[in-house]
Each structure stands twice: as structure tokens, then as C-alpha cells.
Amino acid sequence: MSSPADELGYGSIRLDRTGQAEAFDAIGDRYDEAFPHKEGQIAAAEWLIKSLPADSRVLDLGCGSGLPTARQVVEAGSQVVGVDLSAGMVALARQNVPAGDFRRADIADLRPGGPLDLGRFEAVTAFFSLLMLPRAEIPLALRTIHHLLLPGGLFALSMVEADVDDFSIPFIGNTIRVSGYLRDELREVVEAAGFEIAEESSFTYAPATADVPPEVQIFLRCRRQD
Ligand SMILES: C[S@@+](CC[C@H](N)C(=O)[O-])C[C@H]1O[C@@H](n2cnc3c(N)ncnc32)[C@H](O)[C@@H]1O
């Protein structure tokens, strides 16, 4: 008999995270210096926060340093659970947002039947974190988020528009592997995982570092369907 994890398709995938956490351990708070303008991210989180009942639980997937999103959630009066693969980022998040609950874990650990059961959430954010997965895993991560949300729950996602799969790039003095989609395909992948896209916005963004080229950032505001 297949386990719930196998039902999502994780059973057939070998997870390869080589170098990903190490890169973010090394980058630390230089990430926030390289990406100082977070207006799009703040607006997407604000959309989600303002619809939440008091004392809601929000999961921030790939929370990084906890800035700005986990802090924004806490300051709005909700509870935040942040998950990140990088121990260094989790340590920064604990410093930056003492009221948050931060775990060093892999997004894949949260899959149905996986090793980390955090319960269900009113909302989930995943800002520039699903792009750290190979394309084969992104639909599985989205189904995992669907599973982690209460019915009608809200999900804010950002990705960089790019037609790439598990592609190595230089990033703030390190190398990371990233994936992405062109806009229409991203919408299709998100909708196929059981989300209605309520709003979309995009920005051309020039990071404040020479080794990350200008990028188009896409923000989707989504609601769990069914
Ligand atoms: C580009 S940063 C974005 C950080 C934060 N969400 C923000 O927007 O400021 C991506 C984050 O995802 C984390 N990450 C990468 N792969 C992950 C995985 N498989 N599971 C959990 N976190 C992961 C990295 O350690 C890093 O902190």
C-alpha cells in the first residue's frame, strides 16, 4: 500500500539539497543587504494578513532571516511558524523575530505523512523559496502547502520569472541552484495544485549586488480551493 507521501509523488524522487543550505549559511544577513527593497513582498503579505482572524497561525516557508515577512506577521498579531533549510538563517530569524517559532527543516519534511507535522494553518507564505527546488518538486511542494492550509486558507507566493530547471547561478558570492517558469506556466502549475489565483503583481527588480542580474519578480495571491 502506498503512503500519503507516495501519493504526492515524493516517493519516486531523490532529494538533492547539496550546497543549498551551505550557501545560505554563508550568505546570512548579506541576503537582506542584497535585496533591500521588499515592497512587493510586504504588499503580498499584507493582503494575506488583513484577511486573517485574530490569533491565526501563518507558516512562512523558506523564511530566511525572518525579515520582513515573519516579523510583519507577528507585528500584525498573528502567530508565525518559520521553516528554513539553513541553520544560519534560522538563527538569524530567531534573533530578528523572538516571538516566532522557527524550525530548521526542509519543505519536503512537511509533506503529508512526512517527518514534521506542524498542523494546519490559516495562511502560508513562500517568498522566493520554492524556486530553490528542482521543477519536479515544485508541484509536490504546492500540494503540500494545499494540505497544510485549512479550507479556504490563503497562500502568497513569489517566484522569479525564468524558464529554468535546477540551474546553477552565482548568488552573493556563492552558487545556488534555482528553477522557475514563465508567467503563464507558473499560473498553470499553481492552479493545478488546487489554488485559485485572486491577484497577481510583478516587478522588475535590480538587486543591490553586482552578481545577481535584474530579475522579474512575480507575486501571486492565492486561495486554497476545495
Ligand atoms: C531566496 S531566500 C528567501 C528568504 C525569504 N523568504 C525572503 O523572501 O526574504 C530562500 C530561502 O529558502 C531556503 N530554502 C532553500 N531550500 C529550502 C528547502 N528545501 N526547504 C526549506 N527552506 C529552503 C534558503 O535557506 C533561504 O533562506
The ligand as an SDF file (V2000), in Angstrom:
LIG
                    3D

 27 29  0  0  0  0  0  0  0  0999 V2000
   15.9640   33.4310   -1.6290 C   0  0  0  0  0  0  0  0  0  0  0  0
   15.8110   33.0720    0.0910 S   0  0  0  0  0  0  0  0  0  0  0  0
   14.2700   33.8580    0.5320 C   0  0  0  0  0  0  0  0  0  0  0  0
   14.1410   34.1290    2.0230 C   0  0  0  0  0  0  0  0  0  0  0  0
   12.8480   34.8200    2.4800 C   0  0  0  0  0  0  0  0  0  0  0  0
   11.6700   34.0220    2.1470 N   0  0  0  0  0  0  0  0  0  0  0  0
   12.7400   36.1940    1.8800 C   0  0  0  0  0  0  0  0  0  0  0  0
   11.9980   36.3550    0.9080 O   0  0  0  0  0  0  0  0  0  0  0  0
   13.4100   37.0910    2.3480 O   0  0  0  0  0  0  0  0  0  0  0  0
   15.3780   31.3580    0.0260 C   0  0  0  0  0  0  0  0  0  0  0  0
   15.3500   30.6800    1.3680 C   0  0  0  0  0  0  0  0  0  0  0  0
   14.8430   29.3560    1.1910 O   0  0  0  0  0  0  0  0  0  0  0  0
   15.6140   28.4670    1.9790 C   0  0  0  0  0  0  0  0  0  0  0  0
   15.4950   27.1200    1.3850 N   0  0  0  0  0  0  0  0  0  0  0  0
   16.1040   26.6520    0.2590 C   0  0  0  0  0  0  0  0  0  0  0  0
   15.7200   25.4010    0.0160 N   0  0  0  0  0  0  0  0  0  0  0  0
   14.8600   25.0480    1.0040 C   0  0  0  0  0  0  0  0  0  0  0  0
   14.1490   23.8540    1.3180 C   0  0  0  0  0  0  0  0  0  0  0  0
   14.2290   22.7690    0.5450 N   0  0  0  0  0  0  0  0  0  0  0  0
   13.3710   23.8290    2.4320 N   0  0  0  0  0  0  0  0  0  0  0  0
   13.3090   24.9310    3.2500 C   0  0  0  0  0  0  0  0  0  0  0  0
   13.9590   26.0950    3.0070 N   0  0  0  0  0  0  0  0  0  0  0  0
   14.7250   26.1510    1.8920 C   0  0  0  0  0  0  0  0  0  0  0  0
   17.0140   29.0500    1.9500 C   0  0  0  0  0  0  0  0  0  0  0  0
   17.8180   28.5770    3.0100 O   0  0  0  0  0  0  0  0  0  0  0  0
   16.7200   30.5480    2.0120 C   0  0  0  0  0  0  0  0  0  0  0  0
   16.6910   31.0220    3.3370 O   0  0  0  0  0  0  0  0  0  0  0  0
  1  2  1  0
  2  3  1  0
  2 10  1  0
  3  4  1  0
  4  5  1  0
  5  6  1  0
  5  7  1  0
  7  8  2  0
  7  9  1  0
 10 11  1  0
 11 12  1  0
 11 26  1  0
 12 13  1  0
 13 14  1  0
 13 24  1  0
 14 15  1  0
 14 23  1  0
 15 16  2  0
 16 17  1  0
 17 18  1  0
 17 23  2  0
 18 19  1  0
 18 20  2  0
 20 21  1  0
 21 22  2  0
 22 23  1  0
 24 25  1  0
 24 26  1  0
 26 27  1  0
M  CHG  2   2   1   9  -1
M  END
$$$$
